[in-house]
Amino acid sequence: MTDLFYFASKIFWFVARPTTAALILGCLGLWAVWRGRRWGRWPLLACLGFFVTILATPIPSWLTLPLEDRFPRPAAPARVDGIVVLGGAVDQHLTAARGIPALNGAAERMTEAVALARRYPAARIVFAGGTGTFIPGAPTESDVARQLFTALGLPPERVLYESASRNTHENAVNSLTVAAPRPGETWLLVTSASHMPRAMGVFRRAGWQITAWPVNFTTGHDWASWYDAPFPQRVGQFEWAFREWIGLLAYRLTGRTDSLLPAP
């Protein structure tokens, strides 16, 4: 069932991601208009309307804000026993192609992990990240993280790498097994702020009481921040937030979280 859910989610997102769906509609409308079908104007307008809406309105930020504001960053604990860092910040294929660790827009997950490791020198660190691609032979996210953390000076014995997980649910279940936290310990969960509600939901469902430590914020609370990002970045922000909301719904319907929008 786990494999079926994983493959179904990948196939669904390939077609349902907003930019892909909009372009499919646009191509369909263009073909219909070229063949003299008047109804082709509507899918063409839908395609154009989608991109104009992203350009002209702050919808990407409005969709992201409730996710990023859900779990505020707490005061730094006096003692931390462990830190769980979720994958999603590395580019496995570029790393393999160029031979050096490559990071994407969620790079703060990795830099914050190093900062926390130095702030809490006794804390154990668990990095959770396998591979989310169908392409065989690609390095896992844990492979890339090991290169990066070692290069940044983290002793190899401080970090446990969980390399079998392919999604957030498997991150939670597998990390719990690897870390084996003891009652009363304080653990921090490091992931992007917009991903934190879904991550906290599945970690709680897996039986782990863990403290949210969000990073990689992409929104502010003023108009300037809503419109400052270039158009391609705003399209990416919309897609990311849309995917998170779909993921929250899917995880709730499949019982992987206890609520649609987990809260502190």
WOGIDA-V974351 format. One record per residue. N is the residue number from 1. PHI is phi in whole degrees, -180 to 180 (* if undefined). Layout:
<<N & PHI> <N & PHI>>
This chain:
<<1 & *> <2 & -63> <3 & -65> <4 & -62> <5 & -62> <6 & -64> <7 & -67> <8 & -63> <9 & -65> <10 & -66> <11 & -66> <12 & -60> <13 & -69> <14 & -59> <15 & -92> <16 & -88> <17 & -59> <18 & -55> <19 & -66> <20 & -65> <21 & -61> <22 & -65> <23 & -68> <24 & -62> <25 & -62> <26 & -62> <27 & -65> <28 & -62> <29 & -64> <30 & -64> <31 & -63> <32 & -66> <33 & -65> <34 & -62> <35 & -88> <36 & 83> <37 & -93> <38 & -65> <39 & -64> <40 & -65> <41 & -64> <42 & -69> <43 & -64> <44 & -64> <45 & -65> <46 & -63> <47 & -62> <48 & -63> <49 & -62> <50 & -60> <51 & -71> <52 & -66> <53 & -63> <54 & -63> <55 & -72> <56 & -98> <57 & -126> <58 & -89> <59 & -56> <60 & -56> <61 & -70> <62 & -64> <63 & -74> <64 & -88> <65 & -53> <66 & -60> <67 & -73> <68 & -74> <69 & -86> <70 & -67> <71 & -123> <72 & -64> <73 & -68> <74 & -79> <75 & -65> <76 & -64> <77 & -65> <78 & -70> <79 & -136> <80 & -128> <81 & -89> <82 & -162> <83 & -134> <84 & -106> <85 & -113> <86 & -85> <87 & -68> <88 & 115> <89 & -108> <90 & -115> <91 & -109> <92 & -66> <93 & -72> <94 & -66> <95 & -61> <96 & -66> <97 & -73> <98 & -108> <99 & 83> <100 & -129> <101 & -60> <102 & -113> <103 & -113> <104 & -111> <105 & -68> <106 & -98> <107 & -59> <108 & -61> <109 & -58> <110 & -80> <111 & -68> <112 & -68> <113 & -61> <114 & -68> <115 & -61> <116 & -67> <117 & -62> <118 & -79> <119 & -71> <120 & -121> <121 & -65> <122 & -93> <123 & -76> <124 & -80> <125 & -125> <126 & -120> <127 & -105> <128 & -112> <129 & -177> <130 & -101> <131 & -140> <132 & -109> <133 & -116> <134 & -84> <135 & -78> <136 & -73> <137 & 86> <138 & -73> <139 & -66> <140 & -80> <141 & -62> <142 & -64> <143 & -60> <144 & -68> <145 & -62> <146 & -62> <147 & -61> <148 & -68> <149 & -63> <150 & -66> <151 & -65> <152 & -87> <153 & 98> <154 & -78> <155 & -60> <156 & -55> <157 & -73> <158 & -83> <159 & -112> <160 & -101> <161 & -110> <162 & -104> <163 & -114> <164 & -99> <165 & -77> <166 & -120> <167 & -152> <168 & -66> <169 & -61> <170 & -69> <171 & -53> <172 & -67> <173 & -65> <174 & -72> <175 & -64> <176 & -61> <177 & -68> <178 & -68> <179 & -80> <180 & 48> <181 & -65> <182 & -96> <183 & -56> <184 & 89> <185 & -78> <186 & -106> <187 & -121> <188 & -107> <189 & -109> <190 & -105> <191 & -159> <192 & -63> <193 & -59> <194 & -71> <195 & -92> <196 & -62> <197 & -57> <198 & -68> <199 & -63> <200 & -64> <201 & -61> <202 & -76> <203 & -66> <204 & -64> <205 & -63> <206 & -75> <207 & 101> <208 & -115> <209 & -88> <210 & -134> <211 & -95> <212 & -70> <213 & -132> <214 & -73> <215 & -138> <216 & 60> <217 & -69> <218 & -123> <219 & -128> <220 & -116> <221 & -120> <222 & -135> <223 & -62> <224 & -60> <225 & -69> <226 & -72> <227 & -110> <228 & -72> <229 & -67> <230 & -66> <231 & -56> <232 & -59> <233 & -67> <234 & -69> <235 & -62> <236 & -63> <237 & -63> <238 & -61> <239 & -63> <240 & -63> <241 & -65> <242 & -59> <243 & -65> <244 & -64> <245 & -65> <246 & -64> <247 & -64> <248 & -61> <249 & -65> <250 & -64> <251 & -67> <252 & -69> <253 & -67> <254 & -95> <255 & 78> <256 & -87> <257 & -133> <258 & -93> <259 & -149> <260 & -67> <261 & -132> <262 & -54> <263 & -128> <264 & -58>>
